[in-house]
Amino acid sequence: MTRKIGSRYTANQILGRGSAGTVWLGEGPEGPVAIKLLREDLASDQELVGRFVQERTALLGLEHRNVVSVRDLVVDGNDLALVMDLVRGTDLRTRLDRERRMAPEAAVAIVADVADALAAAHAAGVVHRDVKPENVLLDMQGPLGPGGAHPALLTDFGVAKLIDSPRRTRATKIIGTPDYLAPEIVEGLPPRAAVDIYALATVLYELLAGFTPFGGGHPGAVLRRHVTETVVPLPGIPEELWQLLVQCLAKAPASRLRASELGARLREQLPSLAGMPPLDVDEPDAEPQEAHEEETEAAAPRERVRRGAVPLVPGAKPDSNRDTHTSMRVPGPDELAGGARGTARVPRAAGAPRPGSARHRATTRRRRITLGAAAVVLLAVVGVGTWAATSGDDSGGAPTDTKNSTPSSP
């Protein structure tokens, strides 16, 4: 199935689908290209088309080795499309789904590439606003870097901004993917460059751990955690790398590093991470399980359920294999303050029982029985000692202190 996109491009094959449109493998005057064709209902929105055209200069002018460049913008009838460089490879989400987590050296090398891409974008006045593994492409034809990492390129610049029109999202709405949203966005503040740093630090945490620091459960609960909870250390993570993560996940935007600083600091740590295996941690549960589910956990391992997301466009189908944007009401101060535990879900060392599970309760019961038995033995020993001390004189008379006694007078 092929279709013409404007007068210069032909879309030949669908590469993927998203809530905002479809990505095609296409052909242009200069060879193969990737064409992101936005949904027809978006193309019929004249206000959005106007914003699309206004962003043309910024998007076309953003060139960097770690950025998927936009070659052209097509507005033709009901077609609204971004024509981009074709990257021969896969996206970071696909690799993460396959491997679950990555060795620190490879993870840091990939994130350093993305930090360089963000540094170039921020210098040009462009904020990405939707940094996540789905928007990081791995060039399988590029040279291998530290830890065997393929070159990483950041894509979809400007898409979130284009769709975030005043008519579609009022001041009380949120645009983004819940797991990667900076606290200031949740609180309704305008997105600055620091939101991309927070999202990228979340991506690095996810590459290392296999899960995001504040994700899991209902999107509203995820948003609240970003504002009210603090991230906890991952078992086995090098201290210097952890401190870097903590700084970039700071609640205050001004406390985070700039993209160029983050990229440089990450590369400084690469030599110390060489040969280190992936972290051995288990994902904490976001919500307590029902009792009957806990009892059957040992017999049937729980299947890892992907976190859902609310489509960006009302009525749009969620991506078949991708988390999508969400458009949600900004929680009020009372909602943000309620129910927080003070720290994020604590990652467990591999093999440790899940809190509240049948194995955890059995372990707790055994511990209580052991402590109870020890207490009985202790009480028995104390009782025997007391009995011995008070029954030294069988005649019933007062005990004689021979050490300090003095002889009687005749």
C-alpha positions in Angstrom: 0.0 0.0 0.0 1.5 3.3 -1.1 0.3 6.9 -1.0 1.5 10.2 -2.1 2.5 12.8 0.5 2.5 16.2 -1.1 4.1 16.4 -4.5 7.6 15.1 -3.5 7.2 12.1 -1.3 5.7 8.6 -1.4 4.8 6.6 1.7 5.4 2.9 1.1 5.2 1.0 4.3 3.9 1.6 7.8 6.7 1.4 10.4 4.6 2.2 13.5 1.5 3.9 14.9 1.0 6.4 17.7 -1.7 8.4 19.3 -0.8 11.5 17.1 -0.2 9.7 13.8 1.5 7.0 11.8 5.1 6.7 10.8 5.8 5.5 7.3 8.9 4.3 5.4 8.9 6.7 2.4 10.8 7.9 -0.6 11.8 11.4 -1.5 14.0 13.2 -4.1 17.1 12.4 -2.0 16.3 8.8 -1.1 14.6 6.9 1.7 12.9 9.0 4.5 10.7 8.5 7.5 7.3 10.3 7.2 5.3 11.0 10.3 1.8 11.5 9.1 -0.4 13.2 11.7 -4.0 12.1 12.2 -6.6 13.5 9.8 -8.6 15.1 12.6 -5.4 17.0 13.6 -4.8 18.1 10.0 -8.4 19.5 9.8 -7.6 21.8 12.8 -6.7 25.1 11.2 -5.2 26.5 14.4 -2.9 23.5 14.7 -1.9 23.7 11.0 -1.0 27.4 11.7 1.2 26.4 14.6 2.7 23.6 12.5 3.8 26.1 9.9 5.1 28.5 12.5 7.4 25.9 13.9 8.9 25.1 10.5 12.0 27.2 10.9 12.8 25.9 14.4 12.3 22.3 13.5 14.2 22.5 10.1 17.1 24.4 11.7 17.7 21.8 14.5 20.7 19.7 13.3 22.9 17.5 15.4 24.4 14.1 15.1 22.1 12.8 17.9 18.9 14.4 16.6 16.7 12.9 14.0 16.6 15.9 11.6 13.3 17.1 10.1 13.8 17.6 6.4 10.5 19.0 5.4 7.0 19.8 6.6 4.1 19.0 4.3 0.7 20.6 4.4 -1.4 19.2 1.5 -5.2 18.9 1.8 -5.8 16.6 4.8 -2.2 15.5 4.9 0.0 17.1 7.7 3.4 15.4 7.8 6.9 15.6 9.1 9.5 14.3 6.8 12.5 13.1 8.8 15.8 11.3 8.4 15.4 7.5 8.3 17.3 5.7 11.1 18.0 2.1 10.4 17.4 0.5 13.8 15.0 0.3 16.6 13.8 2.5 19.4 14.9 2.3 23.0 11.6 1.0 24.3 11.8 -2.0 22.1 15.3 -2.8 23.4 14.2 -2.2 27.0 11.2 -4.5 26.6 13.5 -7.2 25.3 16.3 -6.9 27.9 14.2 -5.4 30.8 17.3 -3.5 32.0 20.7 -2.6 30.7 24.3 -2.7 32.0 25.2 0.7 33.5 27.9 1.4 30.9 25.6 1.0 27.9 22.8 2.9 29.6 24.9 5.8 30.5 26.4 6.0 27.0 22.9 6.1 25.4 21.7 8.8 27.9 24.8 10.9 27.3 24.0 10.9 23.6 20.5 12.1 24.3 21.8 14.7 26.7 24.0 16.1 23.8 20.9 16.2 21.6 19.0 18.1 24.2 21.9 20.5 24.7 21.7 21.4 21.0 18.0 21.8 21.1 18.0 24.0 24.3 20.7 26.2 22.8 18.3 26.7 19.8 15.4 27.6 22.2 13.6 24.3 21.6 12.2 22.2 24.6 11.4 18.6 23.6 8.7 18.1 26.4 8.3 14.4 25.7 11.6 12.6 26.4 11.0 8.9 26.8 12.4 5.6 25.5 9.9 5.6 22.6 11.4 8.8 21.3 15.0 7.6 21.4 16.2 5.7 18.3 19.2 3.4 18.2 21.2 3.5 14.9 22.1 -0.2 14.3 24.3 0.8 11.4 26.4 3.3 13.5 29.6 2.5 15.3 29.4 0.7 18.7 30.1 2.9 21.7 30.9 2.1 25.3 29.3 -1.1 26.6 28.4 -2.0 23.0 25.8 0.8 22.8 24.6 1.9 19.4 24.4 5.6 18.7 21.2 7.2 20.2 19.2 9.8 18.4 16.3 11.8 19.8 13.2 12.2 17.7 9.8 13.8 17.7 11.0 17.3 18.6 8.2 19.8 18.6 5.3 17.3 18.3 4.1 17.8 21.9 4.3 21.6 21.5 2.4 21.5 18.2 -0.4 19.5 19.6 -0.6 21.5 22.9 -2.7 24.2 21.5 -4.8 26.5 23.8 -8.0 25.1 22.3 -7.1 21.5 22.9 -5.5 21.9 26.4 -6.4 24.7 28.8 -4.2 25.9 31.6 -5.6 23.1 33.8 -4.5 20.3 31.5 -1.2 18.3 31.3 0.5 17.2 28.1 3.1 14.5 28.4 3.6 10.9 29.5 2.9 10.4 33.2 6.1 8.5 34.2 8.4 11.2 32.8 6.6 14.4 33.8 8.6 16.9 35.9 6.9 18.1 39.1 6.6 21.7 37.8 4.5 20.5 34.9 2.2 18.6 37.2 1.8 21.9 39.2 0.8 23.8 36.1 4.0 25.8 35.5 5.2 26.4 31.9 7.7 23.8 30.6 11.3 25.0 30.5 14.5 23.1 29.5 14.8 21.6 33.0 11.7 19.4 32.3 13.7 17.5 29.6 16.5 16.9 32.1 14.1 15.4 34.6 12.6 13.2 32.0 16.0 12.0 30.8 17.1 11.2 34.3 13.9 9.1 34.6 14.8 7.3 31.4 18.3 6.6 32.8 16.8 5.2 36.1 14.5 3.0 34.0 17.3 1.7 31.9 19.2 0.7 35.0 16.3 -0.6 37.1 13.8 -1.9 34.5 11.1 0.5 35.9 10.6 4.2 36.4 11.0 5.7 39.9 7.5 7.1 40.3 5.5 5.0 37.8 2.9 2.3 38.4 -0.8 2.3 39.0 -3.3 5.0 38.1 -1.9 8.0 36.1 -3.2 10.4 38.8 -1.2 8.5 41.5 1.9 8.7 39.3 1.5 12.5 38.9 1.2 12.9 42.7 4.3 10.9 43.3 6.3 13.2 41.1 5.4 16.1 43.4 5.3 14.6 46.8 7.7 11.6 46.9 11.5 11.3 46.9 13.4 8.8 44.9 15.2 6.0 46.8 18.5 4.4 45.9 18.8 1.4 43.7 20.6 -1.6 45.3 24.1 -1.9 43.7 24.2 1.5 41.9 27.6 3.3 42.1 27.3 6.2 44.5 28.6 8.9 42.1 26.1 7.8 39.4 23.3 7.8 42.0 24.1 11.3 43.2 24.0 12.5 39.6 20.5 10.9 39.2 19.3 12.5 42.4 20.4 15.9 41.3 18.6 15.6 37.9 15.5 14.3 39.6 15.4 17.2 42.0 11.9 18.8 42.6 13.3 22.3 42.1 14.1 22.9 38.4 17.0 25.2 39.2 18.8 22.4 41.1 19.1 20.2 38.0 22.1 20.1 35.7 22.0 21.6 32.3 22.0 19.2 29.3 25.6 19.9 28.4 26.7 19.4 32.0 24.8 16.1 32.3 26.3 14.7 29.1 29.8 15.6 30.2 29.4 14.2 33.7 28.0 11.0 32.4 30.9 10.4 30.0 33.3 11.0 32.9 31.8 8.0 34.7 32.0 5.6 31.7 35.5 4.2 32.6 34.4 3.2 36.1 31.3 1.4 34.8 33.1 -0.8 32.2 32.3 -4.5 32.7 29.6 -3.9 35.4 26.6 -6.2 34.9 23.0 -5.0 35.0 21.7 -4.2 38.5 20.0 -7.1 40.2 16.8 -5.5 41.6 13.1 -6.4 41.5 10.3 -3.9 40.7 8.3 -2.8 43.7 4.5 -3.0 43.5 2.6 0.3 43.0 -0.6 -1.0 44.5 -1.3 -3.6 47.1 -2.7 -6.9 45.6 -5.9 -8.6 46.7 -5.4 -11.3 49.3 -6.4 -14.2 47.1 -3.9 -13.0 44.4 -1.2 -12.9 47.1 -1.9 -16.4 48.2 -1.5 -17.8 44.7 1.6 -15.9 43.8 4.0 -18.8 44.6 2.0 -21.2 42.4 1.6 -18.8 39.4 4.2 -16.0 38.9 2.5 -12.7 38.2 2.8 -11.5 34.6 4.4 -8.1 34.3 1.7 -5.7 33.1 2.7 -2.7 31.1 1.5 0.6 32.4 -1.4 2.1 30.5 -1.7 5.7 29.4 -4.5 8.0 28.3 -4.5 9.0 24.6 -3.5 12.5 23.9 -6.3 13.0 21.4 -9.8 12.3 22.7 -11.2 9.2 21.0 -7.8 8.0 19.7 -6.8 4.4 20.1 -3.7 3.9 22.4 -0.6 2.7 20.6 -0.5 -1.0 20.2 3.0 -1.3 21.7 3.8 2.1 22.9 2.9 4.3 25.9 1.0 7.4 24.7 0.6 10.9 25.9 -1.9 11.8 28.5 -4.1 14.8 28.9 -5.2 15.2 32.5 -6.5 17.7 34.9 -3.9 19.3 37.1 -4.4 17.9 40.7 -5.3 20.5 43.3 -3.0 21.2 46.4 -5.2 19.0 48.6 -4.9 16.1 46.2 -1.2 16.5 45.8 -0.7 16.5 49.6 -2.9 13.5 50.3 -1.7 9.9 50.6 2.0 10.5 50.1 4.3 8.2 51.9 7.2 10.6 51.7 9.4 8.3 49.6 8.9 6.5 46.4 8.3 2.8 46.2 11.4 1.1 47.5 13.1 -1.3 45.0 13.7 -4.8 46.4 16.9 -6.7 46.1 16.4 -9.6 43.7 14.7 -12.6 45.4 13.4 -10.6 48.4 9.7 -11.2 49.1 7.2 -8.6 48.0 5.7 -6.7 51.0 2.2 -8.1 51.7 2.7 -11.2 49.6 2.1 -14.7 50.9 5.8 -15.4 51.1 6.4 -12.1 53.0 3.6 -12.9 55.5 4.9 -16.5 56.0 8.4 -15.1 56.6 6.9 -12.5 59.1 5.0 -15.3 60.9 8.1 -17.5 61.2 10.1 -14.5 62.5 7.3 -13.8 65.1 7.2 -17.5 66.2 11.0 -17.5 66.6 11.0 -14.3 68.6 8.1 -15.6 70.7 9.9 -18.9 71.5 13.0 -17.0 72.4 11.0 -14.8 74.7 9.5 -17.9 76.5 13.0 -19.4 76.9 14.3 -16.1 78.3 11.4 -15.9 80.8 12.0 -19.5 81.9 15.7 -18.8 82.5 14.9 -15.7 84.5 12.3 -17.6 86.5 14.7 -20.4 87.4 17.4 -17.9 88.4 14.9 -16.0 90.6 13.7 -19.3 92.2 17.3 -20.3 93.0 18.1 -16.9 94.5 15.1 -17.0 96.8 15.3 -20.6 97.9 18.9 -20.8 99.2 17.9 -21.3 102.9 15.7 -24.5 103.2 15.0 -23.7 107.0 13.1 -20.6 106.1 15.3 -18.4 108.2 17.0 -15.3 107.0 20.1 -15.9 104.8 23.5 -15.6 106.5 26.0 -13.1 105.0 29.3 -14.9 105.8 31.5 -12.5 103.9 30.6 -9.4 105.9 29.7 -11.0 109.2 31.6 -10.5 112.4 32.0 -13.1 115.2 29.7 -12.8 118.3 31.0 -11.9 121.7 31.2 -14.7 124.1 
